Amino acid sequence: MSLPRGTVAYYWPRSRTLLCSDSGEPEFRSFLSAAADEGVYSGKGNPF
C-alpha cells in the first residue's frame, strides 16, 4: 500500500497497524492522554 505524499497517518509499531487520520486521531489522542496520566502518577508530570 502506498500513500500520497503529505497524507496524515498513524503507525503503531507493536501491532504493525497503519491508521488513516480519521481513525488514528482518536487513538493517538487517547495514547497521549494515557502517557500524560502516567507522568502525573509517577511524579514527573504536571497535573494541571
C-alpha positions as CSV (number, residue, x, y, z in Angstrom):
1,M,0.0,0.0,0.0
2,S,1.3,3.5,-0.8
3,L,0.0,6.8,0.5
4,P,0.3,10.1,-1.4
5,R,2.9,12.5,-0.1
6,G,1.6,14.7,2.8
7,T,-1.1,12.2,3.9
8,V,-1.5,12.1,7.7
9,A,-1.5,8.6,9.0
10,Y,-0.6,6.9,12.4
11,Y,1.6,3.9,12.7
12,W,1.5,1.6,15.7
13,P,4.7,-0.4,15.5
14,R,3.8,-3.0,18.2
15,S,0.8,-4.2,16.2
16,R,2.1,-3.0,12.8
17,T,-1.1,-1.1,12.2
18,L,-1.4,1.9,10.0
19,L,-4.5,4.1,10.5
20,C,-5.7,7.0,8.5
21,S,-6.2,10.4,10.2
22,D,-9.9,9.8,10.8
23,S,-9.4,6.5,12.6
24,G,-5.9,7.2,14.0
25,E,-6.5,10.6,15.6
26,P,-8.7,9.4,18.4
27,E,-6.3,6.5,19.1
28,F,-3.4,8.9,19.1
29,R,-5.1,11.4,21.5
30,S,-6.0,8.5,23.8
31,F,-2.3,7.4,23.8
32,L,-1.2,11.0,24.7
33,S,-3.7,11.2,27.5
34,A,-2.6,7.9,28.9
35,A,1.1,8.9,28.7
36,A,0.3,12.2,30.5
37,D,-1.5,10.3,33.2
38,E,1.5,8.0,33.7
39,G,3.7,11.1,34.1
40,V,1.5,12.5,36.8
41,Y,1.2,9.2,38.6
42,S,4.9,8.7,38.6
43,G,5.5,12.3,40.0
44,K,7.1,13.6,36.8
45,G,4.2,15.3,35.1
46,N,2.1,18.4,35.7
47,P,-1.4,17.6,37.0
48,F,-2.7,20.9,35.6
